[in-house]
Amino acid sequence: MMLFTQLLQEAPAETTGYMIAGYAVIFGVMLLYVASLYIRKRNLLRDLEVLEEMEGDE
Amino acid sequence: MEPKPRWLTILDIVTIVLLVIATYMVFFYAPMERVMGQVQRVFYFHVAAGWVGMLGFLVAAIAGGVYLKNSRRYWDIVSLAAVEIGMVFAFINVVTGAIWARPIWNTWWTWDPRLTTATIMLLIYAAYLMLRAGIEDPDRRARFGAVYAIVGFLSVPLTFFSARLFRTIHPVVIGSNQPGAEGAFDMTPLMLQAFMFSLLTFSFIFADLIWHRVRLGELADKVESLKLKTMA
């Protein structure tokens, strides 16, 4: 009985859900930032193309 | 836009490989902490994200100083890129800290000195981005950004040392903990290796992202000057 109690006391806390949430935030935010870099670059290249065309017309 | 340099492609690949290895080390190489359980694994990337956040703000302050000295637009672009990346990682640091705190401190948030100074730091740089967006003249914006990045950097050492100088429940990784620190643990050699590798990996992530962000900033600068020229 004492050994059983001791084993129970030494078991680590069940915190797996929090770990998953933590890593979801880490990878999710990093991924969003990389996606934002890609989207901004795509939009700027589009703008640049239009502006260069306008400049050529003038 | 200039073609992507070969070294940047190499850096992209190296960074991804390092991130995969670091993730493996965090989940399978480092042992589980006996008291906190699995949530302790958040610590590796939580601290590494905090490191990149502070590194970003340091680079922003240095780039701001260089801009004030030589007025080259490039350094304003570097400073802005560093702040933006610093913000992203400081945000990750604060949010993952709150997630870790819930089972360990039994609360998502407490106005502890470390948490308070980290939040103030984050808000200072959020204000930097908002105020910059409100200035139209590029030279004025760059001068303002440079001064702000230097002054704003004061919040970084304050945040770093807050857990060492003030009475806090936030554990300290390097150095001795306060008597009231909750959630502190002794790192085993395997944990230390995973931790150091995470720091190295996040440093590579920072280098890779800032290179990409600076290239984007240069492109944005080119578009902005073309727009001004077309409108004139």
Interface residues (C-beta under 8 A of the other chain):
Chain A: E10 P12 A13 E14 T15 T16 Y18 M19 A21 G22 Y23 V25 I26 V29 M30 Y33 V34 L37 R40 K41 L44 L45 D47 L48 L51 E52 M54 E55 E58
Chain B: M1 M32 E33 R34 V35 M36 G37 Q38 V39 Q40 R41 V42 F45 H46 A49 I85 V88 F91 I92 V95 T96 I99 W100 R102 P103 I205 L209 H212 R213 L216 L219 A220 K222 V223 L226 K227 K229 T230
